[in-house]
Amino acid sequence: MKNPLGRPYGTMKEPASLGWKPERANKERFAELAKQAGMSAASFFDLMVETLEIDERGLPTWVPKDDNKGQLPIDKP
């Protein structure tokens, strides 16, 4: 059965199976966001990755910065 929100057949260059096991609630939330956007979850994932805003570390801007990097831990045994 064809997904009505999916991409046209044959338009993917190198399809890959992710094989990840996220929390069920997150998977369902992601699928709902994709549906609200009128897209399949796979198309929504690709769009999200292709349009991420990246910072000077090469990471998405929403990833917390480690301000203690390079410092010795003084509060740990």
Backbone as numpy.savetxt, mean C-alpha at the origin, in Angstrom:
# Nx Ny Nz CAx CAy CAz Cx Cy Cz
-15.78 -15.39 -13.30 -16.62 -14.21 -13.30 -15.73 -12.97 -13.30
-15.96 -12.08 -14.22 -15.15 -10.88 -14.36 -15.53 -9.84 -13.31
-14.52 -9.20 -12.73 -14.75 -8.12 -11.77 -15.13 -6.86 -12.55
-16.32 -6.31 -12.33 -16.73 -5.12 -13.09 -15.87 -3.89 -12.79
-15.15 -3.90 -11.68 -14.28 -2.78 -11.33 -12.84 -3.01 -11.76
-12.56 -4.17 -12.32 -11.19 -4.53 -12.71 -10.71 -3.82 -13.96
-9.44 -4.02 -14.24 -8.82 -3.45 -15.45 -9.23 -4.26 -16.66
-9.11 -3.66 -17.84 -9.36 -4.44 -19.06 -8.36 -5.60 -19.18
-8.84 -6.72 -19.66 -8.01 -7.91 -19.81 -6.78 -7.61 -20.66
-5.62 -8.09 -20.20 -4.38 -7.97 -20.96 -3.65 -6.65 -20.79
-4.10 -5.78 -19.87 -3.44 -4.48 -19.72 -2.32 -4.48 -18.69
-2.19 -5.54 -17.90 -1.11 -5.59 -16.92 0.17 -6.07 -17.58
1.30 -5.44 -17.22 2.59 -5.81 -17.80 3.18 -7.04 -17.13
3.27 -7.03 -15.80 3.85 -8.14 -15.05 3.03 -8.39 -13.79
1.90 -9.07 -13.89 1.09 -9.32 -12.70 1.83 -10.15 -11.67
1.61 -9.85 -10.40 2.26 -10.57 -9.31 1.26 -10.79 -8.18
1.33 -11.96 -7.57 0.51 -12.26 -6.41 1.25 -11.76 -5.17
0.57 -11.03 -4.30 1.24 -10.45 -3.14 1.56 -11.48 -2.06
0.62 -12.32 -1.73 0.87 -13.37 -0.75 1.03 -12.86 0.68
0.59 -11.64 0.96 0.67 -11.09 2.31 -0.57 -11.46 3.08
-0.48 -11.42 4.41 -1.63 -11.70 5.25 -1.85 -10.53 6.21
-2.52 -9.47 5.74 -2.80 -8.34 6.62 -3.93 -8.67 7.59
-4.12 -7.82 8.56 -5.27 -7.96 9.45 -6.55 -7.91 8.61
-7.49 -8.76 8.93 -8.73 -8.84 8.15 -9.44 -7.49 8.06
-9.51 -6.76 9.17 -10.20 -5.46 9.16 -9.52 -4.50 8.20
-8.19 -4.53 8.13 -7.47 -3.64 7.21 -7.72 -4.04 5.76
-7.74 -5.35 5.50 -8.01 -5.83 4.14 -9.41 -5.41 3.70
-10.37 -5.56 4.60 -11.75 -5.18 4.28 -11.87 -3.67 4.09
-11.17 -2.89 4.90 -11.19 -1.43 4.77 -10.59 -1.02 3.43
-9.49 -1.66 3.05 -8.83 -1.36 1.78 -9.77 -1.67 0.62
-10.42 -2.82 0.68 -11.36 -3.21 -0.38 -12.53 -2.22 -0.46
-12.99 -1.74 0.69 -14.08 -0.76 0.71 -13.63 0.57 0.11
-12.42 1.01 0.42 -11.89 2.24 -0.18 -11.80 2.10 -1.69
-11.32 0.95 -2.15 -11.22 0.71 -3.59 -12.60 0.75 -4.23
-13.56 0.11 -3.59 -14.93 0.09 -4.12 -15.51 1.50 -4.20
-15.27 2.31 -3.16 -15.76 3.69 -3.15 -15.12 4.50 -4.28
-13.88 4.14 -4.65 -13.18 4.82 -5.74 -13.60 4.27 -7.10
-14.43 3.21 -7.10 -14.86 2.60 -8.36 -13.78 1.76 -9.00
-12.91 1.19 -8.17 -11.76 0.42 -8.68 -11.71 -0.94 -8.01
-10.99 -1.86 -8.64 -10.69 -3.13 -7.99 -9.62 -2.86 -6.93
-9.48 -3.76 -5.97 -8.46 -3.60 -4.94 -7.06 -3.58 -5.57
-6.83 -4.39 -6.59 -5.52 -4.43 -7.25 -5.22 -3.11 -7.96
-6.20 -2.57 -8.67 -6.00 -1.29 -9.35 -5.78 -0.17 -8.34
-6.52 -0.21 -7.25 -6.39 0.79 -6.21 -5.00 0.72 -5.57
-4.52 -0.49 -5.31 -3.18 -0.69 -4.76 -2.12 -0.09 -5.69
-2.22 -0.41 -6.98 -1.24 0.11 -7.95 -1.26 1.63 -7.98
-2.45 2.22 -8.00 -2.55 3.68 -8.02 -1.94 4.28 -6.75
-2.21 3.66 -5.62 -1.69 4.16 -4.35 -0.15 4.14 -4.35
0.43 3.04 -4.78 1.90 2.93 -4.80 2.51 3.90 -5.81
1.88 4.04 -6.96 2.41 4.92 -8.02 2.31 6.40 -7.68
1.46 6.77 -6.72 1.26 8.19 -6.41 1.66 8.56 -4.99
2.36 7.67 -4.28 2.80 7.97 -2.92 3.71 9.19 -2.91
3.49 10.07 -1.93 4.40 11.20 -1.74 5.59 10.70 -0.92
6.78 10.83 -1.48 8.00 10.30 -0.86 8.82 11.45 -0.28
9.41 11.22 0.91 10.24 12.26 1.53 11.72 12.06 1.19
12.58 12.83 1.86 14.02 12.78 1.58 14.66 11.45 1.95
13.99 10.65 2.77 14.50 9.32 3.15 14.14 8.26 2.12
13.27 8.64 1.17 12.78 7.68 0.19 11.61 6.87 0.73
10.97 7.37 1.78 9.83 6.70 2.40 8.59 7.56 2.27
7.41 6.93 2.35 6.19 7.74 2.34 6.23 8.76 3.48
5.66 9.93 3.24 5.72 11.01 4.23 5.02 10.66 5.54
4.13 9.68 5.54 3.41 9.31 6.75 4.18 8.33 7.63
5.35 7.83 7.19 6.16 6.93 8.02 6.89 7.79 9.05
6.74 7.47 10.36 7.40 8.28 11.38 8.92 8.32 11.20
9.49 9.47 11.52 10.94 9.62 11.46 11.55 9.10 12.75
12.69 8.43 12.64 13.42 7.95 13.81 14.41 9.04 14.20
14.00 9.90 15.13 14.84 11.03 15.54 16.04 10.61 16.37
16.06 9.35 16.85 17.16 8.88 17.69 18.20 8.10 16.90
18.10 8.10 15.60 19.02 7.32 14.77 20.45 7.79 14.99
21.35 6.85 15.25 22.75 7.17 15.46 23.09 7.51 16.90
22.11 7.50 17.80 22.36 7.79 19.20 22.38 6.49 19.99
23.18 6.47 21.03 23.24 5.29 21.89 22.02 5.26 22.80
21.45 4.06 23.04 20.29 3.97 23.94 20.74 4.07 25.40
20.38 5.13 26.09 20.81 5.29 27.48 19.77 4.79 28.47
18.57 4.49 28.01 17.52 4.03 28.91 17.26 2.53 28.81
18.14 1.82 28.11 17.98 0.37 27.97 19.17 -0.34 28.59
18.93 -1.49 29.22 20.05 -2.22 29.84 21.02 -2.76 28.82
